[in-house]
Structure formats: structure tokens, C-alpha cells
Amino acid sequence: MRGGMDRSNLALAERLVDRAHEVWLVGHEIDERFAQRRGVTSVLVDRPAGSITMGESRLARRAAEIAEQVKSTHPDAIVLANGGNGITPDVNWVHYVHHASRFEDDGAPIPIRLKNRYAERVFRRHEKAAIRQSKLVVTNSELTKRHVVELLSIDEQRVATVYLGANPEWAPPNAQERLSAREWLNIASNALVVAFVGALGHDKRKGFDTLWKAWREVSSDPAWNAHLVVAGGGRQVEHWRRVAAETDDRVHLLGFTDRVRDLLAASDLLVSPVRYEPFGLNVTEAICRGVPAIVSANAGVAELYPENLRSWLLSNATDYHELASKMKDWRKQVDDTRQQYEEFGTKLRQRSWQAMADDFIALVHARLRPSAGNTLVATQ
């Protein structure tokens, strides 16, 4: 489980099992350690030829079969779907709205663009059918809620927001932890590190192209002494490695890594110029680790920013001049900026994944009022 949706699904399932609920999980990937716990039944569904589009259709069909099977013996079971991954009359937990976004694939090879157009149509069709069927729609931000209501014509009374949680252990690193992380990256302890966490595919939604242009602008100044470390897999990783190798030896592309916690321990700033982001778990993780974050103002996570930090939000996700200006401002006040974010980081860490799960469970019970409600079927 890698992204925000996966992490939140796992947190909810763990909390339900802790509270003696029986849980059925239907998904493409399920944490093996959790799947072995008592009270958990897991059903893995493969993706034909690795296709996400065909995989979603297969997942929805299999989830419907499991839900019908469980409901036949547990009539009060609650069925939970994520977006278009399954049609349920119960709860849909929406982490992404396809009607609010598109593949940002300008410049990609024509076959990929054609494939993306087909995928957009399929995802939107599944999304509309699934969400409109649900009695309760839960969103991860007010941004997502607004998109569900306005773009899918869902009654606002059926939609509620539950913000994602955080891991309290993801606190600012101590000196040894920071030093070890720098050694892993082979970056001097006295250098500054700017981090980017996001996929590097033909879809430019995460905004690395904007960051790259801003980086070229700021790094043209001989006084700029920061390194850029990029974490994220995708088809364009090797392309960007070649570009970086030809232009700037202070740019490090890690590809996919499960060491984001270590990366943040080594970092002084996170930059996330996303074009569309329903929430933004990478941003909250960075701030919890004591790392200031510049993120697009239209990202869901930006709703949580206190007034004193809103100057660090990008008003235009594609304006690399604006991003460069904010990065220059940060460089002038590195220590002060880190201190500005301390209280925000403390607040985010106080909302644990368990607290998020408790809020979710309470919401479902309050809205649906199941007479038993001790069984959950979830598709992810």
C-alpha cells in the first residue's frame, strides 16, 4: 500500500479489526501482514496485462460478487467502495474525482495519449455510476466534496469530508537521523536539500515540469547551493535522469523508493506544484517531519494551511516564475521558515490514522445507523 488512498484504507481496516469487526477486503494489493490477522478475509484481483483500466472493471465485478455473498449471510454488513472501484448502495470513499481532472499528457506519444483518452472515459463512467448509487459519500477534502457535488450532481447532504490522518512517529528527525539520511543520499550535511515526491510519468499532474523550470531559474544564480532530490517512479524517470545529468549535478533522481521518511529527514523544503491533487499526503508527511512545504493553493491539503503560512501556497500551479520566487524567499529565511511550520506540524501529527478511522466509523454509524454493523466489505 503506497499512496494516500491505500494508507487510509489500511488504517480504517486496522481500526475495524481492533474493534472486533469482521472485514473483507477486495483489492489489487493487500498488505500481507494485515491480511493474516484474525477477522480479515482478503480477495486479490489481478490486473489483466497490468492494465489499470481493465483492472478497475474486474475489481468492480469481483467486489460485487463478494458483497452479494457476504450480504446473504450478514444482511447488516456495510459495503465500502473507493470511487469507481465498485458500485455499492452503502458508502463510497472518494479519494480522487476523474471528472475534475484529466491526464496532463501534452507532448506524450500519440498511442499513450489515445490510451489516456479511453481511460478517462472509462474511469468517469464508472465513477459516476458508483458514486450516484451510494447512500453516503465520504471525501478526503472540501475540494473533493465540491467536485462530487458540482460535477456529479450529488446531493450535498449525502456527502461528508473526513480529512486523512498522519503517523505521530513521523516527527522531526534528530541529528543522527538527519546525518544518516544525508549519507544515504551522498549529500553533504551542510548543504540544503529540496525534495519532490511524485510520479514521473507522461501525466504531468504532479507538476515536476513546473518545478524543473523553476529550478533552472533559481540554480542559475551562483549563490544557489541547494540540491534537488526527486522520489517517484514512472516512464519518464530515465528521461529526467538524462536531462539532469546534462545540466545539473545537484539534481538526484531516486526513482521509486520506500524510503520517503529518510528523504524527508534529509530535506529542508518540499515542493509540490500539483495541477490537481484531491488531498496531498506527501505534503502532510513532510510537515510532520518538520519540513516546510510549498504546494499549489488548489490542492486539498491547502485547506488545512493556517493563515500565517498561506503565503507559501502557489496561486498558479504552472507558473514557474512564481514558484522560483517562493523558493528564493525560502532560501533567504530557511531557519525562520522551518520554525513557522513547527506548530502546524505538531497539529497534523496529533490527528493520527486511528483518529481518522474513528471519525469515519462514527460518521458511517451516524448516517446509516446499521442495526448490527459489525461487518465491512471494502473494495480498494
Wavefront OBJ file of the C-alpha trace (Angstrom):
o trace
v 0.000 0.000 0.000
v 1.689 3.146 -1.248
v -0.461 6.229 -1.700
v -2.913 8.197 0.399
v -5.867 6.031 -0.579
v -4.013 2.832 0.283
v -2.763 4.177 3.602
v -6.167 5.436 4.679
v -7.897 2.200 3.645
v -5.410 0.209 5.695
v -5.881 2.481 8.706
v -9.655 2.066 8.574
v -9.429 -1.698 8.181
v -6.951 -1.973 11.063
v -9.191 0.073 13.325
v -12.236 -2.021 12.482
v -10.395 -5.238 13.269
v -9.114 -3.737 16.529
v -12.742 -3.054 17.410
v -13.724 -6.685 16.674
v -15.375 -6.042 13.311
v -15.156 -8.667 10.593
v -13.532 -7.218 7.475
v -13.469 -8.412 3.881
v -11.002 -6.672 1.580
v -11.137 -6.865 -2.208
v -8.201 -5.228 -3.968
v -5.258 -5.441 -6.336
v -2.736 -5.226 -3.487
v -3.357 -6.006 0.186
v -0.821 -5.742 2.989
v 0.210 -9.343 3.693
v 0.722 -8.810 7.409
v -2.739 -7.331 7.800
v -4.356 -9.985 5.595
v -3.195 -12.662 8.027
v -4.917 -11.099 11.030
v -7.892 -12.789 12.617
v -11.187 -11.416 11.354
v -9.777 -10.444 7.942
v -10.677 -12.109 4.647
v -8.717 -10.804 1.662
v -9.511 -11.297 -2.008
v -6.823 -10.340 -4.530
v -7.842 -9.322 -8.031
v -5.202 -9.152 -10.756
v -4.918 -6.527 -13.467
v -5.098 -8.110 -16.948
v -1.826 -7.353 -18.735
v -1.097 -4.896 -15.928
v -3.841 -2.572 -17.215
v -5.256 -0.200 -14.607
v -8.325 0.417 -16.790
v -9.216 -3.250 -17.237
v -8.199 -3.928 -13.650
v -10.783 -1.489 -12.315
v -13.567 -3.221 -14.235
v -12.500 -6.629 -12.995
v -12.197 -5.329 -9.432
v -15.721 -3.884 -9.552
v -17.200 -7.173 -10.774
v -15.390 -9.257 -8.169
v -16.305 -6.840 -5.391
v -19.990 -7.067 -6.355
v -19.801 -10.851 -6.137
v -18.164 -10.771 -2.700
v -20.569 -8.141 -1.421
v -23.578 -10.199 -2.501
v -22.081 -13.282 -0.887
v -21.424 -11.530 2.429
v -24.773 -9.726 2.469
v -26.567 -13.052 2.072
v -25.260 -14.183 5.465
v -24.709 -10.761 7.084
v -27.601 -8.522 5.945
v -26.354 -5.623 8.055
v -22.877 -5.622 6.537
v -21.636 -2.270 5.240
v -20.124 -2.258 1.746
v -17.480 0.387 1.084
v -16.098 1.294 -2.342
v -13.414 3.731 -3.467
v -14.662 5.853 -6.360
v -15.386 3.754 -9.434
v -13.828 0.596 -7.989
v -17.218 -0.827 -7.117
v -20.924 0.006 -7.070
v -22.493 -0.137 -3.621
v -25.711 1.207 -2.108
v -23.809 1.914 1.123
v -20.615 4.014 1.320
v -18.243 5.386 -1.300
v -14.963 6.818 -0.041
v -13.794 9.201 -2.760
v -10.078 9.983 -2.890
v -9.933 11.223 -6.495
v -12.508 12.723 -8.871
v -11.839 11.852 -12.504
v -14.477 14.345 -13.635
v -12.332 17.085 -12.069
v -9.069 16.139 -13.753
v -7.530 14.963 -16.982
v -4.298 13.331 -17.999
v -1.811 16.187 -18.422
v -0.064 14.397 -21.268
v 0.723 17.124 -23.789
v 3.821 16.018 -25.683
v 3.382 12.332 -24.857
v 3.497 9.764 -27.714
v 0.207 9.529 -29.604
v -0.535 5.900 -28.546
v -0.249 6.919 -24.873
v -2.500 9.928 -25.374
v -5.123 7.789 -27.118
v -4.920 5.242 -24.312
v -5.353 8.009 -21.756
v -8.420 9.425 -23.510
v -10.020 5.964 -23.436
v -9.096 5.524 -19.757
v -10.622 8.907 -18.887
v -13.939 7.894 -20.430
v -13.969 4.544 -18.635
v -12.959 5.987 -15.249
v -15.555 8.757 -15.459
v -18.320 6.358 -16.456
v -17.507 4.007 -13.571
v -17.113 6.912 -11.167
v -20.496 8.433 -11.952
v -22.328 5.109 -11.735
v -20.690 4.110 -8.462
v -20.918 7.384 -6.561
v -24.503 8.106 -7.560
v -25.575 4.734 -6.130
v -24.168 5.314 -2.652
v -26.222 6.468 0.322
v -23.164 8.114 1.878
v -20.214 9.652 0.047
v -17.098 10.414 2.116
v -14.433 12.725 0.675
v -10.858 13.454 1.736
v -11.164 17.256 1.447
v -13.686 20.007 0.887
v -12.224 20.339 -2.624
v -13.173 16.738 -3.367
v -16.585 17.266 -1.806
v -17.221 20.292 -4.005
v -16.238 18.333 -7.118
v -18.511 15.430 -6.165
v -21.469 17.749 -5.588
v -20.961 20.035 -8.566
v -19.587 17.685 -11.223
v -21.534 14.539 -10.369
v -24.763 16.256 -9.253
v -24.776 14.586 -5.835
v -26.981 15.999 -3.075
v -24.656 17.802 -0.671
v -26.500 16.231 2.271
v -25.181 12.823 1.192
v -21.540 13.980 1.212
v -19.216 14.481 4.184
v -15.493 15.192 4.499
v -13.058 13.232 6.655
v -9.502 14.534 6.374
v -6.702 11.986 6.205
v -4.602 11.218 9.238
v -0.881 11.112 9.955
v 1.637 8.935 11.720
v 2.606 10.556 15.052
v 6.013 8.850 14.809
v 6.842 10.921 11.732
v 8.288 13.693 13.875
v 11.225 15.979 13.010
v 14.439 13.909 12.851
v 17.190 14.076 15.428
v 20.743 14.987 14.404
v 21.868 11.393 13.891
v 18.820 10.521 11.810
v 19.399 13.543 9.600
v 23.097 12.727 9.203
v 22.345 9.110 8.256
v 19.814 10.258 5.672
v 22.365 12.633 4.132
v 24.916 9.815 3.976
v 22.376 7.636 2.183
v 21.851 10.380 -0.408
v 25.588 11.177 -0.527
v 24.887 14.844 0.119
v 26.987 16.940 2.495
v 25.453 17.657 5.884
v 25.802 21.430 5.441
v 24.029 21.559 2.052
v 20.387 22.451 1.573
v 18.012 19.843 0.136
v 14.783 20.471 -1.762
v 12.563 17.391 -2.160
v 9.913 16.411 -4.678
v 7.755 13.319 -4.110
v 5.540 12.250 -7.000
v 5.261 10.123 -10.119
v 7.325 10.996 -13.185
v 5.157 9.678 -15.999
v 3.762 11.185 -19.163
v 0.985 12.621 -16.988
v 2.339 15.932 -15.660
v -0.321 16.323 -12.970
v 2.233 16.232 -10.144
v 3.978 19.240 -11.646
v 7.612 18.199 -11.913
v 7.868 20.063 -15.230
v 6.965 23.284 -13.412
v 9.490 22.564 -10.676
v 12.210 21.829 -13.246
v 11.720 25.181 -14.952
v 11.735 26.947 -11.590
v 14.860 25.024 -10.595
v 16.676 26.116 -13.742
v 15.787 29.708 -12.876
v 16.955 29.618 -9.257
v 20.043 27.494 -9.891
v 21.323 29.955 -12.488
v 22.334 32.096 -9.503
v 25.909 31.106 -8.464
v 24.889 31.628 -4.824
v 22.218 28.922 -5.048
v 23.728 25.960 -3.223
v 20.793 23.592 -2.772
v 20.346 20.052 -4.068
v 17.112 18.732 -5.583
v 16.139 15.141 -4.702
v 13.274 13.577 -6.628
v 11.439 10.475 -5.397
v 8.943 8.791 -7.689
v 8.707 6.127 -10.335
v 7.261 6.311 -13.826
v 8.091 6.050 -17.502
v 9.833 9.417 -17.580
v 12.381 8.754 -14.816
v 15.187 7.861 -17.221
v 14.366 10.847 -19.423
v 14.694 13.227 -16.499
v 17.886 11.490 -15.349
v 19.442 12.169 -18.728
v 18.292 15.786 -18.692
v 19.601 16.303 -15.166
v 22.945 14.648 -15.952
v 23.448 17.065 -18.836
v 22.571 20.204 -16.893
v 22.952 19.976 -13.094
v 24.889 17.528 -10.929
v 22.949 18.700 -7.859
v 19.762 17.005 -9.080
v 19.274 13.438 -7.829
v 16.508 11.196 -9.176
v 15.876 8.219 -6.911
v 13.094 6.592 -8.906
v 10.550 4.731 -6.815
v 11.657 4.424 -3.192
v 10.088 3.218 0.033
v 12.425 5.493 1.999
v 10.394 8.711 1.852
v 10.700 9.021 5.628
v 14.509 9.084 5.261
v 14.320 11.502 2.355
v 12.299 13.917 4.467
v 14.795 13.544 7.307
v 17.432 14.860 4.926
v 15.285 17.639 3.431
v 14.857 21.330 4.124
v 11.922 22.013 1.779
v 9.265 20.033 -0.109
v 7.872 21.417 -3.354
v 4.578 20.118 -4.770
v 3.288 22.250 -7.686
v 0.397 19.912 -8.485
v -2.160 20.726 -11.159
v -4.799 18.589 -9.431
v -4.499 16.963 -6.010
v -7.591 15.875 -4.014
v -5.534 15.907 -0.807
v -1.718 15.597 -0.759
v -0.375 13.123 1.789
v 3.223 13.847 0.756
v 2.750 17.412 1.995
v 1.391 16.444 5.414
v 4.134 13.839 5.838
v 6.777 16.473 5.080
v 5.330 18.994 7.514
v 5.041 16.316 10.206
v 8.756 15.665 9.678
v 9.484 19.349 10.200
v 9.940 20.166 6.511
v 8.220 23.302 5.146
v 6.163 22.668 2.014
v 5.290 24.833 -0.968
v 2.135 23.405 -2.550
v -0.477 24.569 -5.037
v -3.326 26.518 -3.471
v -5.840 24.347 -5.338
v -4.682 21.135 -3.616
v -6.982 19.687 -0.977
v -4.288 19.805 1.693
v -4.026 23.584 1.246
v -7.348 23.862 3.101
v -5.503 22.901 6.277
v -2.840 25.601 5.994
v -3.154 28.227 8.742
v -3.357 31.869 7.754
v 0.279 32.604 8.635
v 1.507 30.002 6.126
v -0.775 30.718 3.200
v 1.855 32.899 1.540
v 3.683 29.644 0.722
v 0.785 28.408 -1.430
v 1.127 28.668 -5.213
v -1.714 30.595 -6.801
v -0.899 29.113 -10.238
v 0.464 25.565 -10.407
v 2.060 26.104 -13.820
v 3.666 29.494 -13.121
v 7.299 28.530 -12.613
v 8.288 32.156 -12.082
v 6.001 32.318 -9.039
v 7.450 29.043 -7.757
v 11.002 30.268 -8.297
v 10.197 33.443 -6.386
v 8.881 31.459 -3.408
v 11.926 29.194 -3.450
v 14.180 32.255 -3.398
v 12.199 33.672 -0.477
v 12.625 30.380 1.364
v 16.386 30.414 0.719
v 16.650 33.802 2.432
v 14.917 32.537 5.610
v 15.471 28.769 5.861
v 15.559 28.567 9.659
v 12.722 31.038 10.155
v 10.525 29.171 7.689
v 11.123 25.867 9.448
v 10.103 27.474 12.735
v 6.957 28.902 11.134
v 5.837 25.361 10.272
v 6.542 23.794 13.687
v 3.119 24.421 15.215
v 1.402 23.218 12.036
v 3.443 20.011 12.105
v 2.527 19.382 15.727
v -1.159 19.814 14.921
v -1.007 17.411 11.964
v 0.752 14.716 13.991
v -1.983 14.915 16.633
v -4.520 13.668 14.088
v -3.439 10.040 13.914
v -4.642 7.468 11.418
v -6.605 5.885 14.272
v -8.356 9.199 14.917
v -9.243 9.463 11.237
v -10.624 5.913 11.259
v -12.682 6.631 14.382
v -14.167 9.705 12.707
v -15.006 7.648 9.636
v -16.648 4.852 11.626
v -18.657 7.308 13.705
v -19.857 9.057 10.552
v -20.986 5.810 8.918
v -22.856 4.689 12.032
v -24.493 8.097 12.438
v -25.617 8.341 8.808
v -26.538 4.727 8.064
v -27.370 3.586 11.617
v -26.792 -0.136 10.962
v -28.563 -2.373 13.462
v -25.516 -4.633 13.675
v -22.804 -3.065 11.561
v -20.032 -5.438 12.631
v -19.045 -6.498 9.112
v -17.399 -4.449 6.370
v -16.732 -5.301 2.745
v -14.251 -2.872 1.188
v -13.024 -2.532 -2.388
v -9.860 -0.555 -2.930
l 1 2 3 4 5 6 7 8 9 10 11 12 13 14 15 16 17 18 19 20 21 22 23 24 25 26 27 28 29 30 31 32 33 34 35 36 37 38 39 40 41 42 43 44 45 46 47 48 49 50 51 52 53 54 55 56 57 58 59 60 61 62 63 64 65 66 67 68 69 70 71 72 73 74 75 76 77 78 79 80 81 82 83 84 85 86 87 88 89 90 91 92 93 94 95 96 97 98 99 100 101 102 103 104 105 106 107 108 109 110 111 112 113 114 115 116 117 118 119 120 121 122 123 124 125 126 127 128 129 130 131 132 133 134 135 136 137 138 139 140 141 142 143 144 145 146 147 148 149 150 151 152 153 154 155 156 157 158 159 160 161 162 163 164 165 166 167 168 169 170 171 172 173 174 175 176 177 178 179 180 181 182 183 184 185 186 187 188 189 190 191 192 193 194 195 196 197 198 199 200 201 202 203 204 205 206 207 208 209 210 211 212 213 214 215 216 217 218 219 220 221 222 223 224 225 226 227 228 229 230 231 232 233 234 235 236 237 238 239 240 241 242 243 244 245 246 247 248 249 250 251 252 253 254 255 256 257 258 259 260 261 262 263 264 265 266 267 268 269 270 271 272 273 274 275 276 277 278 279 280 281 282 283 284 285 286 287 288 289 290 291 292 293 294 295 296 297 298 299 300 301 302 303 304 305 306 307 308 309 310 311 312 313 314 315 316 317 318 319 320 321 322 323 324 325 326 327 328 329 330 331 332 333 334 335 336 337 338 339 340 341 342 343 344 345 346 347 348 349 350 351 352 353 354 355 356 357 358 359 360 361 362 363 364 365 366 367 368 369 370 371 372 373 374 375 376 377 378 379 380
